[in-house]
Amino acid sequence: MAKSNDPVTIKKYANRRLYNTGTSTYVTLEDLALMVKNGEDFVVYDAKTGEDITHSVLTQIIFEQEGKGQNLLPINFLRQIIRFYGDSMQMVLPRYLDISIENFTREQEKFRDQFTKAFGVSGFSGFGAMEEQVRRNMEIFDRTFKMFLPNGRPEDAVPPAPQAERSTDLDELKRQVAEMQKQLARLGDKDPDKA
């Protein structure tokens, strides 16, 4: 049977049970997490109202994973995210994070190789490179922010780049995101609250 490109429909009932309409079976949040890891796309609807509740279900999966001690999100990152709620940058941040994680995912293999080289036999190195990546990432973020200024126009904020330059910028952003995540993880390990 050929795999459909359409997302699987999951219905959530009042008793909190989740029903996979593709397999005609009840599923758990762990089952949905496994579907995500396997690259299976799904949409979750409230069975009574028909409302799309995919976002809240995915957030719940993350909450449960974090609660199991699989802390992927560093404390400083979580605090920064909370600070963005209600902020004028709230509308820019989701797209920025989406692009960053897409780039990170595409470059996962390169990241693994870089991680092995950085933390392999020679031990940790590259604080200067990491700081440079963070600086470049902030420059890209600043350019993105300027595109959304109330008095500015996107064409005034960032001139269109040729395709090759955009590709280089994306590669650089991917590298910066990977390095920032490493730095945030280390900072989370040095959190004074843990001492």
N, C-alpha and C positions, 0 to 999 in steps of 0.2 A: 504494500500500500504506500503510495507516495505521500510524503510529508507536506502538509499544507503550510503556506506562508502566513495564513491568517492566525492571529493569536487565539489561544485556547480560551474559552469563556469559563470563568469560575464564578459560581454564585454563592454569596454568603447569606445564610439564613439567620433568622432572629435568635436561634439557639447557638449562634456563633459557628455552626458547622459550615464547612466549605465543600462545595460540590463541583467536581470537574465534569463539565458537560461533554468534553471530548472522550473521556473514558467511562463516563457514567458511574463514577465512584466518588465517595467522600474522600477528601484529602486533608492533610494537616499543614500547618505553616512550614514544617520541616520538608514536606513533600514539595511545597511551592519553592522553598529555598533550593532544593535539588533541581527543580525545573529550571530555575534561573542559572544555576551553575552549569547545567547541560545546554544552555542557550535556547531553551524553549520559552517562547513569548506567551504571555497570558494577560488577560484583563479580568479584573474582579468587579462584579456588580452586586449591589445590594439586591437580594432576591425580591424584596417587597417594593422598594421605590424605583429600582432600575438605575440608581445613581452609580457612577463609576467611582469605586473606592480603592482602586489599585494603589494609589499613593499611600494611603493609610495602612494598607495590608503590607506593602513592602517596608514601610517604616516599622511596622510591628515585627517583621522578620528580623530586621536589623537590631531592634531593641532586644529581642529574644537571644540573638547570637551574642550580642554584647553582654547580656545577663549571664550567659554561660561561661563567661571568662575569656571569650575570644575577642579581646579588645583590639579592634582594628582602627578605631577612631581615637586619636590622641586627645587628651583632656583639653589642651590648648585649642585644638581645632574645634571641639564641641563648644567651648566658650565663645570662640569667634563667631561660629554659626549663630548661636543664641543672640549675640550682639547685633547681628544683621537683621533680625526680625524687627519690622517697623522702621528700619532705616531706609534712607533714600536709595541705597545700593541694593536693597532687597530684590528689586526687579532685574538687576544685572547679574547678581551672584549665581542664581540657578543655571543660567546659560553658560556662564564662565566655568562653573564646576562641571557641567555636562560636557563641554568641549574638552576640558582638562582630563576627565576620566576616560573619554573616548580616545583621546590621544595616548593616554597612559596604557589603555587596554591594547591598542594597536602596537604599541612598542614594548609590550610585556617581555618578549623574548630578549630584546636588546637590554632591557632593564635587568633581567636575570643575569645576563652575561656581565654587565657593568657591576652589578652587585657582587658577583663572584670575584671579579677582578679586584674590586675595592676592598672586600672583606675576606679575600682568600688568604693565600699563604703569606702575603706581605702585610696583613693586618689592615687597620683602618688608615685611610689616607684621603686627602681631597677636601679638607675644610675650606680652603680657598676656592676651589672649583664649586663647592656647594654654595658658598656665599655669592659667587658670581651668578650662579643659576637663579638664586632667589632674587637678586637684583634685576636680572633680565625679566624674570617672571613678573615682578612688580611693575616694570616698565610696560610690559604688554597689558597688564591689568589696568594701568593708568591710561593707556591709549583707549582701551575698551570703555573705561569710565567716561572719558572725554566725549565719546560718541553719544552719550546719553545726557550730556549737560543740557539744561533747559534753554539756554541762549545759543547753544552751538548746533551745528548741523553735522551729520556724520561725514559729509564730504569735506567739511572744513577741518574736522578733527584728525582724520587719518587719510592720507592720500592713498588711492588704490595702488596695490603692489602688484608687480608682475607675478605670474604663476610660480616661477622658480623661487622668488623671494618669499612668497606666502608659504611654500613648502618648507623652506629653510626655517621660517618663523615657527611653523607648527612642530618641526623636529626639535627646535630649541625649546619650545614650550613643553613638549613631552619630557625632554631631559630635565627641565627645571622642576616640573611637577614631581617627577620621581625623586629628585634630590631633596625637594622640600618635604616630601613624605618621610624620607629617611631622617631628616633633621627634626621634624616634629615628633617622630617616634623616639628619638634620643632625648629630646626635651621632655617628653612625657615620662621617660624613665628617670629623669632627674627632678621630677616634680617634688617641691618641698612638702606637699601634703602627704607624700608617701613616706617621708623620713620619720 
